[in-house]
Amino acid sequence: DTEIESLRGVRQLLAGGEALSAPHVRRMLEVIGERRLVNGYGPTENTTFTCCHVMRAGTRIGNTVPIGRPIANTRVYVLDARMQPVPVGVPGELYAGGDGLAREYLHQPELTAEKFVPDPFDATPGARLYRTGDLVRWLPGGDIEFLGRIDQQVKLRGYRIELGEVEAALVQHPAVRQAVAMLREDEPGDKRLVAYVVAEDGAPADLVEQLRAQLRAQLRAHMIPAATVLLDGLPL
């Protein structure tokens, strides 16, 4: 936004961790010249990188920045709820496999069985795929477009956050009747975690302060909402 000219001397810029901002990428490509901008996508469970999308000056960017195609020794599938491949343009869950696949979640066999599933497209004994939980679709040119999550997981500054975990911590307070956590982006590029709370009758006047103290004791720092808003009721 303020120092884009300083990127002219960078031969290659590799970005990842969260979905890239299409307007910022378009601005970057205006000054990149012969250099490359790479959008790297991949969960830690597939050893950090699964797909890459390489962009140069002249690359057309629509409303979103594609996550590209699988890197070497990596397989990806876009599957429906029955683990069947979906046609081009149809949303589905992204499954990833290949040499980079992790073995398991340490000491969490149930989560391992849920996320690391047998690979129906590989006859190799023990072949598995990782369910990323990411909603994607194939683009006509062979690239993959990220559409969002199929669950309540969000990413904030590179950290995974389960919104349900934040909400569960909020409703543990006896003065909270209902709670919803969500990711807001009221200004482009400024994502914040916000909690909305419906209090019980007779709730203490300092309920918001009490909730922040409770969450600090239960959750990691990046899961603490930047703001907590009291509502008379949740809009449905």
Short mmCIF file of the C-alpha atoms (twelve columns), coordinates in Angstrom:
data_MODEL
# 
_entry.id   MODEL 
# 
loop_
_atom_site.group_PDB 
_atom_site.id 
_atom_site.type_symbol 
_atom_site.label_atom_id 
_atom_site.label_alt_id 
_atom_site.label_comp_id 
_atom_site.label_asym_id 
_atom_site.label_seq_id 
_atom_site.Cartn_x 
_atom_site.Cartn_y 
_atom_site.Cartn_z 
_atom_site.pdbx_PDB_model_num 
ATOM 1   C CA . ASP A 1   0.000   0.000   0.000   1 
ATOM 2   C CA . THR A 2   2.781   2.467   0.824   1 
ATOM 3   C CA . GLU A 3   6.146   1.039   -0.320  1 
ATOM 4   C CA . ILE A 4   5.322   -0.949  -3.441  1 
ATOM 5   C CA . GLU A 5   8.261   0.556   -5.329  1 
ATOM 6   C CA . SER A 6   10.642  -1.190  -2.935  1 
ATOM 7   C CA . LEU A 7   9.523   -4.516  -4.461  1 
ATOM 8   C CA . ARG A 8   11.064  -3.671  -7.856  1 
ATOM 9   C CA . GLY A 9   14.383  -5.170  -6.759  1 
ATOM 10  C CA . VAL A 10  12.876  -8.478  -5.608  1 
ATOM 11  C CA . ARG A 11  13.491  -11.246 -8.157  1 
ATOM 12  C CA . GLN A 12  10.855  -13.588 -6.748  1 
ATOM 13  C CA . LEU A 13  8.219   -13.069 -4.069  1 
ATOM 14  C CA . LEU A 14  6.569   -16.125 -2.577  1 
ATOM 15  C CA . ALA A 15  3.456   -15.517 -0.468  1 
ATOM 16  C CA . GLY A 16  1.240   -17.888 1.503   1 
ATOM 17  C CA . GLY A 17  -0.514  -18.539 4.776   1 
ATOM 18  C CA . GLU A 18  -3.775  -16.837 3.852   1 
ATOM 19  C CA . ALA A 19  -5.768  -16.119 0.719   1 
ATOM 20  C CA . LEU A 20  -4.042  -13.361 -1.259  1 
ATOM 21  C CA . SER A 21  -5.810  -10.069 -1.897  1 
ATOM 22  C CA . ALA A 22  -6.605  -9.818  -5.618  1 
ATOM 23  C CA . PRO A 23  -6.345  -5.978  -5.745  1 
ATOM 24  C CA . HIS A 24  -2.916  -6.084  -4.075  1 
ATOM 25  C CA . VAL A 25  -1.715  -8.792  -6.456  1 
ATOM 26  C CA . ARG A 26  -2.852  -6.755  -9.464  1 
ATOM 27  C CA . ARG A 27  -0.876  -3.756  -8.162  1 
ATOM 28  C CA . MET A 28  2.157   -5.952  -7.557  1 
ATOM 29  C CA . LEU A 29  2.056   -7.284  -11.101 1 
ATOM 30  C CA . GLU A 30  2.106   -3.720  -12.433 1 
ATOM 31  C CA . VAL A 31  5.597   -3.166  -11.010 1 
ATOM 32  C CA . ILE A 32  7.014   -6.687  -11.100 1 
ATOM 33  C CA . GLY A 33  8.449   -6.535  -14.620 1 
ATOM 34  C CA . GLU A 34  10.118  -9.850  -15.541 1 
ATOM 35  C CA . ARG A 35  10.078  -11.045 -11.949 1 
ATOM 36  C CA . ARG A 36  7.758   -13.649 -10.435 1 
ATOM 37  C CA . LEU A 37  5.067   -13.632 -7.765  1 
ATOM 38  C CA . VAL A 38  4.190   -17.109 -6.471  1 
ATOM 39  C CA . ASN A 39  1.022   -17.892 -4.527  1 
ATOM 40  C CA . GLY A 40  1.931   -20.908 -2.386  1 
ATOM 41  C CA . TYR A 41  -0.854  -22.999 -0.904  1 
ATOM 42  C CA . GLY A 42  -0.661  -25.955 1.425   1 
ATOM 43  C CA . PRO A 43  -1.535  -27.186 4.896   1 
ATOM 44  C CA . THR A 44  1.179   -28.196 7.340   1 
ATOM 45  C CA . GLU A 45  -0.159  -31.768 7.114   1 
ATOM 46  C CA . ASN A 46  1.194   -31.958 3.571   1 
ATOM 47  C CA . THR A 47  4.583   -30.522 4.547   1 
ATOM 48  C CA . THR A 48  3.674   -26.898 3.958   1 
ATOM 49  C CA . PHE A 49  3.332   -26.778 0.167   1 
ATOM 50  C CA . THR A 50  0.760   -28.545 -1.971  1 
ATOM 51  C CA . CYS A 51  0.014   -26.186 -4.872  1 
ATOM 52  C CA . CYS A 52  1.635   -23.118 -6.404  1 
ATOM 53  C CA . HIS A 53  0.438   -20.465 -8.835  1 
ATOM 54  C CA . VAL A 54  3.170   -18.509 -10.625 1 
ATOM 55  C CA . MET A 55  2.323   -14.992 -11.817 1 
ATOM 56  C CA . ARG A 56  4.215   -12.462 -13.914 1 
ATOM 57  C CA . ALA A 57  3.491   -9.098  -15.481 1 
ATOM 58  C CA . GLY A 58  0.490   -9.550  -17.749 1 
ATOM 59  C CA . THR A 59  -1.054  -12.400 -15.751 1 
ATOM 60  C CA . ARG A 60  -4.789  -11.785 -15.566 1 
ATOM 61  C CA . ILE A 61  -6.264  -11.793 -12.064 1 
ATOM 62  C CA . GLY A 62  -10.013 -11.952 -11.508 1 
ATOM 63  C CA . ASN A 63  -11.868 -11.620 -8.219  1 
ATOM 64  C CA . THR A 64  -9.644  -14.224 -6.555  1 
ATOM 65  C CA . VAL A 65  -6.037  -15.388 -6.876  1 
ATOM 66  C CA . PRO A 66  -5.828  -19.075 -7.900  1 
ATOM 67  C CA . ILE A 67  -3.808  -21.474 -5.758  1 
ATOM 68  C CA . GLY A 68  -2.585  -23.094 -8.971  1 
ATOM 69  C CA . ARG A 69  -1.556  -26.689 -9.523  1 
ATOM 70  C CA . PRO A 70  0.091   -29.393 -7.401  1 
ATOM 71  C CA . ILE A 71  3.862   -29.304 -7.024  1 
ATOM 72  C CA . ALA A 72  6.035   -32.291 -7.951  1 
ATOM 73  C CA . ASN A 73  5.368   -35.617 -6.166  1 
ATOM 74  C CA . THR A 74  2.005   -34.296 -4.961  1 
ATOM 75  C CA . ARG A 75  -1.524  -35.365 -5.909  1 
ATOM 76  C CA . VAL A 76  -4.698  -33.357 -5.386  1 
ATOM 77  C CA . TYR A 77  -8.361  -34.202 -5.938  1 
ATOM 78  C CA . VAL A 78  -11.528 -32.127 -5.754  1 
ATOM 79  C CA . LEU A 79  -14.175 -34.483 -4.382  1 
ATOM 80  C CA . ASP A 80  -17.815 -34.390 -3.331  1 
ATOM 81  C CA . ALA A 81  -19.303 -35.729 -0.087  1 
ATOM 82  C CA . ARG A 82  -19.037 -39.324 -1.441  1 
ATOM 83  C CA . MET A 83  -15.365 -38.801 -2.322  1 
ATOM 84  C CA . GLN A 84  -16.171 -38.760 -6.030  1 
ATOM 85  C CA . PRO A 85  -14.409 -36.315 -8.390  1 
ATOM 86  C CA . VAL A 86  -16.463 -33.262 -9.345  1 
ATOM 87  C CA . PRO A 87  -16.496 -31.654 -12.816 1 
ATOM 88  C CA . VAL A 88  -14.636 -28.474 -13.723 1 
ATOM 89  C CA . GLY A 89  -16.259 -25.463 -12.084 1 
ATOM 90  C CA . VAL A 90  -18.150 -27.433 -9.435  1 
ATOM 91  C CA . PRO A 91  -17.142 -26.770 -5.801  1 
ATOM 92  C CA . GLY A 92  -15.762 -29.656 -3.754  1 
ATOM 93  C CA . GLU A 93  -13.370 -30.423 -0.932  1 
ATOM 94  C CA . LEU A 94  -9.662  -30.489 -1.723  1 
ATOM 95  C CA . TYR A 95  -7.866  -33.738 -0.840  1 
ATOM 96  C CA . ALA A 96  -4.068  -33.912 -0.986  1 
ATOM 97  C CA . GLY A 97  -1.620  -36.797 -1.112  1 
ATOM 98  C CA . GLY A 98  1.862   -37.684 -2.217  1 
ATOM 99  C CA . ASP A 99  5.371   -37.829 -0.810  1 
ATOM 100 C CA . GLY A 100 4.880   -34.838 1.472   1 
ATOM 101 C CA . LEU A 101 1.972   -36.270 3.442   1 
ATOM 102 C CA . ALA A 102 2.423   -36.359 7.208   1 
ATOM 103 C CA . ARG A 103 2.162   -39.651 9.085   1 
ATOM 104 C CA . GLU A 104 -0.324  -38.657 11.780  1 
ATOM 105 C CA . TYR A 105 -1.323  -36.211 14.481  1 
ATOM 106 C CA . LEU A 106 0.857   -37.075 17.452  1 
ATOM 107 C CA . HIS A 107 -1.095  -39.008 20.096  1 
ATOM 108 C CA . GLN A 108 -4.435  -38.161 18.398  1 
ATOM 109 C CA . PRO A 109 -5.553  -41.360 16.643  1 
ATOM 110 C CA . GLU A 110 -9.200  -40.290 16.272  1 
ATOM 111 C CA . LEU A 111 -8.289  -37.006 14.569  1 
ATOM 112 C CA . THR A 112 -5.763  -38.839 12.401  1 
ATOM 113 C CA . ALA A 113 -8.438  -41.308 11.245  1 
ATOM 114 C CA . GLU A 114 -10.830 -38.445 10.489  1 
ATOM 115 C CA . LYS A 115 -8.420  -36.351 8.446   1 
ATOM 116 C CA . PHE A 116 -6.060  -38.929 6.882   1 
ATOM 117 C CA . VAL A 117 -8.284  -41.247 4.853   1 
ATOM 118 C CA . PRO A 118 -7.555  -44.180 2.501   1 
ATOM 119 C CA . ASP A 119 -6.782  -43.067 -1.064  1 
ATOM 120 C CA . PRO A 120 -9.415  -44.638 -3.361  1 
ATOM 121 C CA . PHE A 121 -7.406  -43.665 -6.453  1 
ATOM 122 C CA . ASP A 122 -4.116  -45.343 -5.498  1 
ATOM 123 C CA . ALA A 123 -3.706  -49.122 -5.314  1 
ATOM 124 C CA . THR A 124 -0.524  -48.820 -3.248  1 
ATOM 125 C CA . PRO A 125 -1.085  -50.471 0.167   1 
ATOM 126 C CA . GLY A 126 -1.521  -47.838 2.865   1 
ATOM 127 C CA . ALA A 127 -1.898  -44.920 0.445   1 
ATOM 128 C CA . ARG A 128 -3.772  -42.071 2.081   1 
ATOM 129 C CA . LEU A 129 -5.159  -38.615 1.369   1 
ATOM 130 C CA . TYR A 130 -5.481  -35.626 3.682   1 
ATOM 131 C CA . ARG A 131 -8.857  -33.901 3.881   1 
ATOM 132 C CA . THR A 132 -7.941  -30.221 3.850   1 
ATOM 133 C CA . GLY A 133 -11.415 -28.909 4.702   1 
ATOM 134 C CA . ASP A 134 -10.920 -26.294 1.971   1 
ATOM 135 C CA . LEU A 135 -13.675 -25.678 -0.561  1 
ATOM 136 C CA . VAL A 136 -12.223 -25.290 -4.052  1 
ATOM 137 C CA . ARG A 137 -13.036 -25.797 -7.716  1 
ATOM 138 C CA . TRP A 138 -11.125 -26.556 -10.877 1 
ATOM 139 C CA . LEU A 139 -10.843 -23.660 -13.317 1 
ATOM 140 C CA . PRO A 140 -11.104 -24.367 -17.069 1 
ATOM 141 C CA . GLY A 141 -7.372  -23.759 -17.551 1 
ATOM 142 C CA . GLY A 142 -6.381  -26.431 -15.037 1 
ATOM 143 C CA . ASP A 143 -5.738  -24.236 -12.003 1 
ATOM 144 C CA . ILE A 144 -7.546  -24.516 -8.668  1 
ATOM 145 C CA . GLU A 145 -9.524  -21.675 -7.090  1 
ATOM 146 C CA . PHE A 146 -9.917  -21.457 -3.307  1 
ATOM 147 C CA . LEU A 147 -13.512 -20.665 -2.295  1 
ATOM 148 C CA . GLY A 148 -13.486 -20.926 1.509   1 
ATOM 149 C CA . ARG A 149 -13.871 -23.496 4.263   1 
ATOM 150 C CA . ILE A 150 -16.417 -26.302 4.597   1 
ATOM 151 C CA . ASP A 151 -16.296 -25.948 8.399   1 
ATOM 152 C CA . GLN A 152 -15.940 -23.123 10.919  1 
ATOM 153 C CA . GLN A 153 -12.179 -22.863 10.701  1 
ATOM 154 C CA . VAL A 154 -10.767 -19.488 9.735   1 
ATOM 155 C CA . LYS A 155 -7.255  -18.114 9.334   1 
ATOM 156 C CA . LEU A 156 -6.070  -14.926 10.975  1 
ATOM 157 C CA . ARG A 157 -2.511  -13.705 10.434  1 
ATOM 158 C CA . GLY A 158 -1.502  -17.241 9.478   1 
ATOM 159 C CA . TYR A 159 -3.052  -18.935 12.533  1 
ATOM 160 C CA . ARG A 160 -5.845  -21.484 12.287  1 
ATOM 161 C CA . ILE A 161 -8.801  -20.662 14.529  1 
ATOM 162 C CA . GLU A 162 -11.811 -22.894 15.173  1 
ATOM 163 C CA . LEU A 163 -14.674 -20.461 15.728  1 
ATOM 164 C CA . GLY A 164 -16.616 -23.120 17.611  1 
ATOM 165 C CA . GLU A 165 -13.809 -23.348 20.166  1 
ATOM 166 C CA . VAL A 166 -14.030 -19.609 20.847  1 
ATOM 167 C CA . GLU A 167 -17.821 -19.776 21.116  1 
ATOM 168 C CA . ALA A 168 -17.666 -22.742 23.497  1 
ATOM 169 C CA . ALA A 169 -15.319 -20.806 25.776  1 
ATOM 170 C CA . LEU A 170 -17.640 -17.782 25.774  1 
ATOM 171 C CA . VAL A 171 -20.805 -19.680 26.747  1 
ATOM 172 C CA . GLN A 172 -19.036 -21.245 29.725  1 
ATOM 173 C CA . HIS A 173 -19.587 -17.954 31.531  1 
ATOM 174 C CA . PRO A 174 -22.819 -18.252 33.547  1 
ATOM 175 C CA . ALA A 175 -24.020 -14.822 32.386  1 
ATOM 176 C CA . VAL A 176 -23.792 -15.697 28.653  1 
ATOM 177 C CA . ARG A 177 -26.884 -17.106 26.952  1 
ATOM 178 C CA . GLN A 178 -25.598 -17.233 23.368  1 
ATOM 179 C CA . ALA A 179 -22.361 -16.397 21.602  1 
ATOM 180 C CA . VAL A 180 -21.107 -16.228 18.026  1 
ATOM 181 C CA . ALA A 181 -17.535 -15.632 16.867  1 
ATOM 182 C CA . MET A 182 -16.712 -14.528 13.347  1 
ATOM 183 C CA . LEU A 183 -13.960 -13.036 11.243  1 
ATOM 184 C CA . ARG A 184 -14.664 -9.472  10.134  1 
ATOM 185 C CA . GLU A 185 -12.883 -7.441  7.479   1 
ATOM 186 C CA . ASP A 186 -14.553 -4.031  7.673   1 
ATOM 187 C CA . GLU A 187 -11.506 -2.456  6.015   1 
ATOM 188 C CA . PRO A 188 -9.674  -4.321  3.218   1 
ATOM 189 C CA . GLY A 189 -6.679  -6.158  4.637   1 
ATOM 190 C CA . ASP A 190 -7.702  -5.586  8.271   1 
ATOM 191 C CA . LYS A 191 -9.125  -8.903  9.453   1 
ATOM 192 C CA . ARG A 192 -10.245 -9.118  13.070  1 
ATOM 193 C CA . LEU A 193 -11.882 -11.748 15.230  1 
ATOM 194 C CA . VAL A 194 -15.109 -10.415 16.779  1 
ATOM 195 C CA . ALA A 195 -17.430 -12.039 19.339  1 
ATOM 196 C CA . TYR A 196 -21.146 -11.304 19.648  1 
ATOM 197 C CA . VAL A 197 -22.751 -12.172 22.977  1 
ATOM 198 C CA . VAL A 198 -26.338 -12.303 24.279  1 
ATOM 199 C CA . ALA A 199 -26.287 -11.957 28.047  1 
ATOM 200 C CA . GLU A 200 -28.637 -13.437 30.618  1 
ATOM 201 C CA . ASP A 201 -30.896 -11.126 32.598  1 
ATOM 202 C CA . GLY A 202 -29.019 -9.511  35.448  1 
ATOM 203 C CA . ALA A 203 -25.606 -9.925  33.835  1 
ATOM 204 C CA . PRO A 204 -22.807 -7.934  35.488  1 
ATOM 205 C CA . ALA A 205 -21.984 -4.513  34.072  1 
ATOM 206 C CA . ASP A 206 -18.377 -5.559  33.472  1 
ATOM 207 C CA . LEU A 207 -19.297 -8.737  31.558  1 
ATOM 208 C CA . VAL A 208 -17.073 -7.888  28.585  1 
ATOM 209 C CA . GLU A 209 -14.041 -7.467  30.859  1 
ATOM 210 C CA . GLN A 210 -14.863 -10.721 32.639  1 
ATOM 211 C CA . LEU A 211 -15.113 -12.556 29.320  1 
ATOM 212 C CA . ARG A 212 -11.747 -11.269 28.140  1 
ATOM 213 C CA . ALA A 213 -10.129 -12.422 31.367  1 
ATOM 214 C CA . GLN A 214 -11.802 -15.833 31.048  1 
ATOM 215 C CA . LEU A 215 -10.700 -16.269 27.431  1 
ATOM 216 C CA . ARG A 216 -7.131  -15.252 28.226  1 
ATOM 217 C CA . ALA A 217 -7.033  -18.050 30.789  1 
ATOM 218 C CA . GLN A 218 -8.457  -20.657 28.379  1 
ATOM 219 C CA . LEU A 219 -7.341  -19.809 24.854  1 
ATOM 220 C CA . ARG A 220 -4.176  -18.917 23.021  1 
ATOM 221 C CA . ALA A 221 -3.502  -15.238 22.379  1 
ATOM 222 C CA . HIS A 222 -4.405  -15.295 18.670  1 
ATOM 223 C CA . MET A 223 -7.856  -16.695 19.556  1 
ATOM 224 C CA . ILE A 224 -8.864  -13.772 21.786  1 
ATOM 225 C CA . PRO A 225 -11.464 -11.612 19.980  1 
ATOM 226 C CA . ALA A 226 -10.346 -8.083  19.197  1 
ATOM 227 C CA . ALA A 227 -13.821 -6.892  20.203  1 
ATOM 228 C CA . THR A 228 -16.787 -8.333  22.101  1 
ATOM 229 C CA . VAL A 229 -20.206 -6.876  21.246  1 
ATOM 230 C CA . LEU A 230 -23.257 -7.287  23.491  1 
ATOM 231 C CA . LEU A 231 -26.557 -7.797  21.639  1 
ATOM 232 C CA . ASP A 232 -30.158 -8.138  22.775  1 
ATOM 233 C CA . GLY A 233 -30.493 -11.108 20.412  1 
ATOM 234 C CA . LEU A 234 -28.676 -12.788 17.548  1 
ATOM 235 C CA . PRO A 235 -30.040 -11.931 14.092  1 
ATOM 236 C CA . LEU A 236 -31.124 -15.115 12.323  1 
# 
